[in-house]
Structures are given as C-alpha cells and as structure tokens.
Amino acid sequence: MTSQLISRESRQNHSLESLVHTSKTTFGEDPHLTKVMQSYQAAQQVEYLHLQAEIEVLLQQLQTLKQKRSRKKVS
C-alpha cells in the first residue's frame, strides 16, 4: 500500500506541474494572476491528497470490520 501511495503522489505531483504550466500558458505573463492560480491549484491538490488518504484509511477500517464479522460467523 505504501508503494501505491508513493506512486499516486508521484502522478499527482506531475499533474500539479502540468496545471502550473497550463495556468502560465492560459494567463500569459501576468505574474500576480499566475501566482494566484498556482496557489489555488496547490491548495486544491493538497485537499485532494488529504481526502484520498482519508478514504484509504476508511476502506482499511471497513475491510477489517468485514473480516471480523466473517470470523464471528464461522466460529
């Protein structure tokens, strides 16, 4: 799972770099607007990573509960 998270973060970092490049292309050379867009995109990326990690934890908890229930039924 750790390698999956690292791989996912690597892909997301690449996506963030693409977004930054796109914002520079789209908004031209206005440094203020480019900086605002980069900050916004970075904040969204951080929030996305946080939510994704939370989902992973919840899925693990769900799997653990399912395993416990199936063991109780067998016993």
Phi and psi restraints in degrees (range 20) as a CNS / XPLOR table:
assign (resid 1 and name C) (resid 2 and name N)
       (resid 2 and name CA) (resid 2 and name C) 1.0 -59.8 20.0 2
assign (resid 2 and name N) (resid 2 and name CA)
       (resid 2 and name C) (resid 3 and name N) 1.0 -42.9 20.0 2
assign (resid 2 and name C) (resid 3 and name N)
       (resid 3 and name CA) (resid 3 and name C) 1.0 -66.0 20.0 2
assign (resid 3 and name N) (resid 3 and name CA)
       (resid 3 and name C) (resid 4 and name N) 1.0 -33.0 20.0 2
assign (resid 3 and name C) (resid 4 and name N)
       (resid 4 and name CA) (resid 4 and name C) 1.0 -64.8 20.0 2
assign (resid 4 and name N) (resid 4 and name CA)
       (resid 4 and name C) (resid 5 and name N) 1.0 -42.8 20.0 2
assign (resid 4 and name C) (resid 5 and name N)
       (resid 5 and name CA) (resid 5 and name C) 1.0 -65.4 20.0 2
assign (resid 5 and name N) (resid 5 and name CA)
       (resid 5 and name C) (resid 6 and name N) 1.0 -41.2 20.0 2
assign (resid 5 and name C) (resid 6 and name N)
       (resid 6 and name CA) (resid 6 and name C) 1.0 -63.7 20.0 2
assign (resid 6 and name N) (resid 6 and name CA)
       (resid 6 and name C) (resid 7 and name N) 1.0 -44.3 20.0 2
assign (resid 6 and name C) (resid 7 and name N)
       (resid 7 and name CA) (resid 7 and name C) 1.0 -62.0 20.0 2
assign (resid 7 and name N) (resid 7 and name CA)
       (resid 7 and name C) (resid 8 and name N) 1.0 -43.4 20.0 2
assign (resid 7 and name C) (resid 8 and name N)
       (resid 8 and name CA) (resid 8 and name C) 1.0 -63.1 20.0 2
assign (resid 8 and name N) (resid 8 and name CA)
       (resid 8 and name C) (resid 9 and name N) 1.0 -42.5 20.0 2
assign (resid 8 and name C) (resid 9 and name N)
       (resid 9 and name CA) (resid 9 and name C) 1.0 -64.0 20.0 2
assign (resid 9 and name N) (resid 9 and name CA)
       (resid 9 and name C) (resid 10 and name N) 1.0 -38.4 20.0 2
assign (resid 9 and name C) (resid 10 and name N)
       (resid 10 and name CA) (resid 10 and name C) 1.0 -62.1 20.0 2
assign (resid 10 and name N) (resid 10 and name CA)
       (resid 10 and name C) (resid 11 and name N) 1.0 -44.7 20.0 2
assign (resid 10 and name C) (resid 11 and name N)
       (resid 11 and name CA) (resid 11 and name C) 1.0 -63.6 20.0 2
assign (resid 11 and name N) (resid 11 and name CA)
       (resid 11 and name C) (resid 12 and name N) 1.0 -38.9 20.0 2
assign (resid 11 and name C) (resid 12 and name N)
       (resid 12 and name CA) (resid 12 and name C) 1.0 -70.2 20.0 2
assign (resid 12 and name N) (resid 12 and name CA)
       (resid 12 and name C) (resid 13 and name N) 1.0 -36.6 20.0 2
assign (resid 12 and name C) (resid 13 and name N)
       (resid 13 and name CA) (resid 13 and name C) 1.0 -62.3 20.0 2
assign (resid 13 and name N) (resid 13 and name CA)
       (resid 13 and name C) (resid 14 and name N) 1.0 -40.6 20.0 2
assign (resid 13 and name C) (resid 14 and name N)
       (resid 14 and name CA) (resid 14 and name C) 1.0 -63.5 20.0 2
assign (resid 14 and name N) (resid 14 and name CA)
       (resid 14 and name C) (resid 15 and name N) 1.0 -40.7 20.0 2
assign (resid 14 and name C) (resid 15 and name N)
       (resid 15 and name CA) (resid 15 and name C) 1.0 -62.7 20.0 2
assign (resid 15 and name N) (resid 15 and name CA)
       (resid 15 and name C) (resid 16 and name N) 1.0 -40.7 20.0 2
assign (resid 15 and name C) (resid 16 and name N)
       (resid 16 and name CA) (resid 16 and name C) 1.0 -63.1 20.0 2
assign (resid 16 and name N) (resid 16 and name CA)
       (resid 16 and name C) (resid 17 and name N) 1.0 -42.6 20.0 2
assign (resid 16 and name C) (resid 17 and name N)
       (resid 17 and name CA) (resid 17 and name C) 1.0 -61.4 20.0 2
assign (resid 17 and name N) (resid 17 and name CA)
       (resid 17 and name C) (resid 18 and name N) 1.0 -39.2 20.0 2
assign (resid 17 and name C) (resid 18 and name N)
       (resid 18 and name CA) (resid 18 and name C) 1.0 -64.5 20.0 2
assign (resid 18 and name N) (resid 18 and name CA)
       (resid 18 and name C) (resid 19 and name N) 1.0 -40.6 20.0 2
assign (resid 18 and name C) (resid 19 and name N)
       (resid 19 and name CA) (resid 19 and name C) 1.0 -63.9 20.0 2
assign (resid 19 and name N) (resid 19 and name CA)
       (resid 19 and name C) (resid 20 and name N) 1.0 -41.3 20.0 2
assign (resid 19 and name C) (resid 20 and name N)
       (resid 20 and name CA) (resid 20 and name C) 1.0 -62.5 20.0 2
assign (resid 20 and name N) (resid 20 and name CA)
       (resid 20 and name C) (resid 21 and name N) 1.0 -44.8 20.0 2
assign (resid 20 and name C) (resid 21 and name N)
       (resid 21 and name CA) (resid 21 and name C) 1.0 -61.5 20.0 2
assign (resid 21 and name N) (resid 21 and name CA)
       (resid 21 and name C) (resid 22 and name N) 1.0 -43.5 20.0 2
assign (resid 21 and name C) (resid 22 and name N)
       (resid 22 and name CA) (resid 22 and name C) 1.0 -61.9 20.0 2
assign (resid 22 and name N) (resid 22 and name CA)
       (resid 22 and name C) (resid 23 and name N) 1.0 -42.2 20.0 2
assign (resid 22 and name C) (resid 23 and name N)
       (resid 23 and name CA) (resid 23 and name C) 1.0 -64.8 20.0 2
assign (resid 23 and name N) (resid 23 and name CA)
       (resid 23 and name C) (resid 24 and name N) 1.0 -37.1 20.0 2
assign (resid 23 and name C) (resid 24 and name N)
       (resid 24 and name CA) (resid 24 and name C) 1.0 -65.3 20.0 2
assign (resid 24 and name N) (resid 24 and name CA)
       (resid 24 and name C) (resid 25 and name N) 1.0 -40.9 20.0 2
assign (resid 24 and name C) (resid 25 and name N)
       (resid 25 and name CA) (resid 25 and name C) 1.0 -68.3 20.0 2
assign (resid 25 and name N) (resid 25 and name CA)
       (resid 25 and name C) (resid 26 and name N) 1.0 -44.6 20.0 2
assign (resid 25 and name C) (resid 26 and name N)
       (resid 26 and name CA) (resid 26 and name C) 1.0 -68.3 20.0 2
assign (resid 26 and name N) (resid 26 and name CA)
       (resid 26 and name C) (resid 27 and name N) 1.0 -42.2 20.0 2
assign (resid 26 and name C) (resid 27 and name N)
       (resid 27 and name CA) (resid 27 and name C) 1.0 -99.4 20.0 2
assign (resid 27 and name N) (resid 27 and name CA)
       (resid 27 and name C) (resid 28 and name N) 1.0 7.6 20.0 2
assign (resid 27 and name C) (resid 28 and name N)
       (resid 28 and name CA) (resid 28 and name C) 1.0 68.9 20.0 2
assign (resid 28 and name N) (resid 28 and name CA)
       (resid 28 and name C) (resid 29 and name N) 1.0 -144.7 20.0 2
assign (resid 28 and name C) (resid 29 and name N)
       (resid 29 and name CA) (resid 29 and name C) 1.0 -103.0 20.0 2
assign (resid 29 and name N) (resid 29 and name CA)
       (resid 29 and name C) (resid 30 and name N) 1.0 19.7 20.0 2
assign (resid 29 and name C) (resid 30 and name N)
       (resid 30 and name CA) (resid 30 and name C) 1.0 -73.0 20.0 2
assign (resid 30 and name N) (resid 30 and name CA)
       (resid 30 and name C) (resid 31 and name N) 1.0 101.6 20.0 2
assign (resid 30 and name C) (resid 31 and name N)
       (resid 31 and name CA) (resid 31 and name C) 1.0 -63.6 20.0 2
assign (resid 31 and name N) (resid 31 and name CA)
       (resid 31 and name C) (resid 32 and name N) 1.0 -35.3 20.0 2
assign (resid 31 and name C) (resid 32 and name N)
       (resid 32 and name CA) (resid 32 and name C) 1.0 -66.1 20.0 2
assign (resid 32 and name N) (resid 32 and name CA)
       (resid 32 and name C) (resid 33 and name N) 1.0 -48.3 20.0 2
assign (resid 32 and name C) (resid 33 and name N)
       (resid 33 and name CA) (resid 33 and name C) 1.0 -65.0 20.0 2
assign (resid 33 and name N) (resid 33 and name CA)
       (resid 33 and name C) (resid 34 and name N) 1.0 -40.2 20.0 2
assign (resid 33 and name C) (resid 34 and name N)
       (resid 34 and name CA) (resid 34 and name C) 1.0 -62.3 20.0 2
assign (resid 34 and name N) (resid 34 and name CA)
       (resid 34 and name C) (resid 35 and name N) 1.0 -42.7 20.0 2
assign (resid 34 and name C) (resid 35 and name N)
       (resid 35 and name CA) (resid 35 and name C) 1.0 -64.8 20.0 2
assign (resid 35 and name N) (resid 35 and name CA)
       (resid 35 and name C) (resid 36 and name N) 1.0 -41.8 20.0 2
assign (resid 35 and name C) (resid 36 and name N)
       (resid 36 and name CA) (resid 36 and name C) 1.0 -61.9 20.0 2
assign (resid 36 and name N) (resid 36 and name CA)
       (resid 36 and name C) (resid 37 and name N) 1.0 -45.1 20.0 2
assign (resid 36 and name C) (resid 37 and name N)
       (resid 37 and name CA) (resid 37 and name C) 1.0 -65.8 20.0 2
assign (resid 37 and name N) (resid 37 and name CA)
       (resid 37 and name C) (resid 38 and name N) 1.0 -39.0 20.0 2
assign (resid 37 and name C) (resid 38 and name N)
       (resid 38 and name CA) (resid 38 and name C) 1.0 -65.2 20.0 2
assign (resid 38 and name N) (resid 38 and name CA)
       (resid 38 and name C) (resid 39 and name N) 1.0 -41.5 20.0 2
assign (resid 38 and name C) (resid 39 and name N)
       (resid 39 and name CA) (resid 39 and name C) 1.0 -63.3 20.0 2
assign (resid 39 and name N) (resid 39 and name CA)
       (resid 39 and name C) (resid 40 and name N) 1.0 -44.4 20.0 2
assign (resid 39 and name C) (resid 40 and name N)
       (resid 40 and name CA) (resid 40 and name C) 1.0 -61.9 20.0 2
assign (resid 40 and name N) (resid 40 and name CA)
       (resid 40 and name C) (resid 41 and name N) 1.0 -46.0 20.0 2
assign (resid 40 and name C) (resid 41 and name N)
       (resid 41 and name CA) (resid 41 and name C) 1.0 -65.5 20.0 2
assign (resid 41 and name N) (resid 41 and name CA)
       (resid 41 and name C) (resid 42 and name N) 1.0 -40.8 20.0 2
assign (resid 41 and name C) (resid 42 and name N)
       (resid 42 and name CA) (resid 42 and name C) 1.0 -64.7 20.0 2
assign (resid 42 and name N) (resid 42 and name CA)
       (resid 42 and name C) (resid 43 and name N) 1.0 -41.1 20.0 2
assign (resid 42 and name C) (resid 43 and name N)
       (resid 43 and name CA) (resid 43 and name C) 1.0 -63.2 20.0 2
assign (resid 43 and name N) (resid 43 and name CA)
       (resid 43 and name C) (resid 44 and name N) 1.0 -41.1 20.0 2
assign (resid 43 and name C) (resid 44 and name N)
       (resid 44 and name CA) (resid 44 and name C) 1.0 -65.6 20.0 2
assign (resid 44 and name N) (resid 44 and name CA)
       (resid 44 and name C) (resid 45 and name N) 1.0 -39.2 20.0 2
assign (resid 44 and name C) (resid 45 and name N)
       (resid 45 and name CA) (resid 45 and name C) 1.0 -63.9 20.0 2
assign (resid 45 and name N) (resid 45 and name CA)
       (resid 45 and name C) (resid 46 and name N) 1.0 -42.0 20.0 2
assign (resid 45 and name C) (resid 46 and name N)
       (resid 46 and name CA) (resid 46 and name C) 1.0 -63.3 20.0 2
assign (resid 46 and name N) (resid 46 and name CA)
       (resid 46 and name C) (resid 47 and name N) 1.0 -44.7 20.0 2
assign (resid 46 and name C) (resid 47 and name N)
       (resid 47 and name CA) (resid 47 and name C) 1.0 -61.8 20.0 2
assign (resid 47 and name N) (resid 47 and name CA)
       (resid 47 and name C) (resid 48 and name N) 1.0 -41.4 20.0 2
assign (resid 47 and name C) (resid 48 and name N)
       (resid 48 and name CA) (resid 48 and name C) 1.0 -61.1 20.0 2
assign (resid 48 and name N) (resid 48 and name CA)
       (resid 48 and name C) (resid 49 and name N) 1.0 -46.2 20.0 2
assign (resid 48 and name C) (resid 49 and name N)
       (resid 49 and name CA) (resid 49 and name C) 1.0 -62.2 20.0 2
assign (resid 49 and name N) (resid 49 and name CA)
       (resid 49 and name C) (resid 50 and name N) 1.0 -39.9 20.0 2
assign (resid 49 and name C) (resid 50 and name N)
       (resid 50 and name CA) (resid 50 and name C) 1.0 -63.0 20.0 2
assign (resid 50 and name N) (resid 50 and name CA)
       (resid 50 and name C) (resid 51 and name N) 1.0 -47.1 20.0 2
assign (resid 50 and name C) (resid 51 and name N)
       (resid 51 and name CA) (resid 51 and name C) 1.0 -64.6 20.0 2
assign (resid 51 and name N) (resid 51 and name CA)
       (resid 51 and name C) (resid 52 and name N) 1.0 -38.2 20.0 2
assign (resid 51 and name C) (resid 52 and name N)
       (resid 52 and name CA) (resid 52 and name C) 1.0 -64.0 20.0 2
assign (resid 52 and name N) (resid 52 and name CA)
       (resid 52 and name C) (resid 53 and name N) 1.0 -41.8 20.0 2
assign (resid 52 and name C) (resid 53 and name N)
       (resid 53 and name CA) (resid 53 and name C) 1.0 -64.9 20.0 2
assign (resid 53 and name N) (resid 53 and name CA)
       (resid 53 and name C) (resid 54 and name N) 1.0 -39.8 20.0 2
assign (resid 53 and name C) (resid 54 and name N)
       (resid 54 and name CA) (resid 54 and name C) 1.0 -63.7 20.0 2
assign (resid 54 and name N) (resid 54 and name CA)
       (resid 54 and name C) (resid 55 and name N) 1.0 -39.7 20.0 2
assign (resid 54 and name C) (resid 55 and name N)
       (resid 55 and name CA) (resid 55 and name C) 1.0 -62.3 20.0 2
assign (resid 55 and name N) (resid 55 and name CA)
       (resid 55 and name C) (resid 56 and name N) 1.0 -42.9 20.0 2
assign (resid 55 and name C) (resid 56 and name N)
       (resid 56 and name CA) (resid 56 and name C) 1.0 -59.3 20.0 2
assign (resid 56 and name N) (resid 56 and name CA)
       (resid 56 and name C) (resid 57 and name N) 1.0 -43.2 20.0 2
assign (resid 56 and name C) (resid 57 and name N)
       (resid 57 and name CA) (resid 57 and name C) 1.0 -63.8 20.0 2
assign (resid 57 and name N) (resid 57 and name CA)
       (resid 57 and name C) (resid 58 and name N) 1.0 -45.7 20.0 2
assign (resid 57 and name C) (resid 58 and name N)
       (resid 58 and name CA) (resid 58 and name C) 1.0 -63.6 20.0 2
assign (resid 58 and name N) (resid 58 and name CA)
       (resid 58 and name C) (resid 59 and name N) 1.0 -38.8 20.0 2
assign (resid 58 and name C) (resid 59 and name N)
       (resid 59 and name CA) (resid 59 and name C) 1.0 -64.9 20.0 2
assign (resid 59 and name N) (resid 59 and name CA)
       (resid 59 and name C) (resid 60 and name N) 1.0 -39.1 20.0 2
assign (resid 59 and name C) (resid 60 and name N)
       (resid 60 and name CA) (resid 60 and name C) 1.0 -64.2 20.0 2
assign (resid 60 and name N) (resid 60 and name CA)
       (resid 60 and name C) (resid 61 and name N) 1.0 -42.0 20.0 2
assign (resid 60 and name C) (resid 61 and name N)
       (resid 61 and name CA) (resid 61 and name C) 1.0 -63.3 20.0 2
assign (resid 61 and name N) (resid 61 and name CA)
       (resid 61 and name C) (resid 62 and name N) 1.0 -41.3 20.0 2
assign (resid 61 and name C) (resid 62 and name N)
       (resid 62 and name CA) (resid 62 and name C) 1.0 -63.2 20.0 2
assign (resid 62 and name N) (resid 62 and name CA)
       (resid 62 and name C) (resid 63 and name N) 1.0 -43.7 20.0 2
assign (resid 62 and name C) (resid 63 and name N)
       (resid 63 and name CA) (resid 63 and name C) 1.0 -62.5 20.0 2
assign (resid 63 and name N) (resid 63 and name CA)
       (resid 63 and name C) (resid 64 and name N) 1.0 -41.4 20.0 2
assign (resid 63 and name C) (resid 64 and name N)
       (resid 64 and name CA) (resid 64 and name C) 1.0 -62.5 20.0 2
assign (resid 64 and name N) (resid 64 and name CA)
       (resid 64 and name C) (resid 65 and name N) 1.0 -44.0 20.0 2
assign (resid 64 and name C) (resid 65 and name N)
       (resid 65 and name CA) (resid 65 and name C) 1.0 -62.5 20.0 2
assign (resid 65 and name N) (resid 65 and name CA)
       (resid 65 and name C) (resid 66 and name N) 1.0 -41.5 20.0 2
assign (resid 65 and name C) (resid 66 and name N)
       (resid 66 and name CA) (resid 66 and name C) 1.0 -62.3 20.0 2
assign (resid 66 and name N) (resid 66 and name CA)
       (resid 66 and name C) (resid 67 and name N) 1.0 -41.2 20.0 2
assign (resid 66 and name C) (resid 67 and name N)
       (resid 67 and name CA) (resid 67 and name C) 1.0 -65.0 20.0 2
assign (resid 67 and name N) (resid 67 and name CA)
       (resid 67 and name C) (resid 68 and name N) 1.0 -41.4 20.0 2
assign (resid 67 and name C) (resid 68 and name N)
       (resid 68 and name CA) (resid 68 and name C) 1.0 -63.1 20.0 2
assign (resid 68 and name N) (resid 68 and name CA)
       (resid 68 and name C) (resid 69 and name N) 1.0 -41.2 20.0 2
assign (resid 68 and name C) (resid 69 and name N)
       (resid 69 and name CA) (resid 69 and name C) 1.0 -66.3 20.0 2
assign (resid 69 and name N) (resid 69 and name CA)
       (resid 69 and name C) (resid 70 and name N) 1.0 -40.2 20.0 2
assign (resid 69 and name C) (resid 70 and name N)
       (resid 70 and name CA) (resid 70 and name C) 1.0 -69.3 20.0 2
assign (resid 70 and name N) (resid 70 and name CA)
       (resid 70 and name C) (resid 71 and name N) 1.0 -31.7 20.0 2
assign (resid 70 and name C) (resid 71 and name N)
       (resid 71 and name CA) (resid 71 and name C) 1.0 -68.0 20.0 2
assign (resid 71 and name N) (resid 71 and name CA)
       (resid 71 and name C) (resid 72 and name N) 1.0 -37.8 20.0 2
assign (resid 71 and name C) (resid 72 and name N)
       (resid 72 and name CA) (resid 72 and name C) 1.0 -66.1 20.0 2
assign (resid 72 and name N) (resid 72 and name CA)
       (resid 72 and name C) (resid 73 and name N) 1.0 -37.9 20.0 2
assign (resid 72 and name C) (resid 73 and name N)
       (resid 73 and name CA) (resid 73 and name C) 1.0 -67.0 20.0 2
assign (resid 73 and name N) (resid 73 and name CA)
       (resid 73 and name C) (resid 74 and name N) 1.0 -36.0 20.0 2
assign (resid 73 and name C) (resid 74 and name N)
       (resid 74 and name CA) (resid 74 and name C) 1.0 -71.6 20.0 2
assign (resid 74 and name N) (resid 74 and name CA)
       (resid 74 and name C) (resid 75 and name N) 1.0 -36.2 20.0 2
